[in-house]
Amino acid sequence: MPTPLRRMMATNHLGTPDNPIVHPVVASAAREVLNKSENERSGVLSTAMSFLGLYRDPTVAATTAACDWRIADLVDAPRPVSLYLVIPPSDISRTKPLVRLVLNQIGRRLTERLEGDPAKRRRHQLLMMLDEFPALGRLDFFETALAFMAGYGIRAYLIAQSLNQISKAYGENNAILDNCHVRIAFSSNDERTAKRISDALGTATELRAQRNYAGHRLAPWLSHVMVSRQETARPLLTPGEVMQLPPTDQLVLVSGLSPIRARKLRYYEDRNFTERVLPAPALSDGPYADRPPPRSDDWGGQVRGMDQRLAEEDDGTALDELTEGGLQQQRHPGLPAEGMVRPVDPDGADLFGSADDETDVAADKRAMDRLSNVARAHAINEGSRDDLLPNF
């Protein structure tokens, strides 16, 4: 373990062959691990390996070895680009950290700066369609970014089976639905979800008529008929009616508009869409046929290695700290050096300060009286279970 850390601290990351410079963040992280004790260092290594164990998978290693696209291509490519992250259901739990990492990088990279109108600055807008997004777990940045992503030309299309999935991942008091401009609901089998949809639809005013008949029951006709009408409020759709929606209907709730009950448009039943459906590409080993040509990057053509001059600068104090296995206290360069401290002769020195002790006869007598009172009280209570001394 110390050897890779030493190489991290002696690698020329930022400089030139004539003027080597190690990256300060890399050097600081390596130094922090080196300054830990052996037991603590092994715990840090175990924790790091647990998070990086996913990349031991040969499939994941081959997939992440190279990248054919850039995050900026999603909004600035000459032609619109579609990125598909397809994970089999059996591998969702295992590859969840990788998908979360990609989504976080895309979200943070595309919301770094906002200069003027984003529609004029970027060629395309971005639609992030996440099917079963609660299965990815809680994405703190994503929950916060929903409130301002629209200002950067990014829209999110989130799909979940029920509110229970969202509450399980983001807690009861989450802001996912609060930041959604359009909400689409289908028939639900969950009572809690149906109740939430019913409350979101609001109430409607209903006119009810009530008739009262007055007269003798044996009369050929009733002499008096009174009809009264009154307005009452009822839910636009009760939770039971929401759960009984037909499979062809859906509810569309747009912010600032009245609820809409619409018919579903299935792409495989509409001729306008069936002609556009393309077969899924066949999976094969190796690069795909329409793979874009490789592009240069900041690190691809550089081989960074150790520089002996950086290693020699670090050998002065690093080896001592490594052997001790802990933090070493060092004097700040701006403080003056301490002088030689001469040892004191114990024979000629008054170690206990007896020479400075002034005799006080009255104080000594009071102390002796208190000690004698304590001894007398202890002798009186000797043999008793409650051997308690008085409080002097």
JONORWO-V971347 format. One record per run of one state. SS is the DSSP state (a for helix, b for strand, c for the rest). FROM is the first residue (numbers start at 1). TO is the last residue. If there is no record, write none. Layout:
BEGIN
ss=[SS:SS]
from=[FROM:FROM]
to=[TO:TO]
END
This chain:
BEGIN
ss=[c:a:c:b:c:a:c:a:c:a:c:a:c:a:c:a:c:b:c:a:c:a:c:a:c:b:c:a:c:a:c:b:c:a:c:b:c:b:c:a:c:b:c:b:c:a:c:b:c:a:c:a:c:a:c]
from=[1:2:10:11:12:24:35:38:57:58:65:73:77:89:111:118:122:126:132:133:137:140:146:149:153:154:160:163:171:177:180:182:186:191:202:203:215:224:236:239:244:249:255:260:264:271:275:306:307:308:325:354:357:361:381]
to=[1:9:10:11:23:34:37:56:57:64:72:76:88:110:117:121:125:131:132:136:139:145:148:152:153:159:162:170:176:179:181:185:190:201:202:214:223:235:238:243:248:254:259:263:270:274:305:306:307:324:353:356:360:380:392]
END
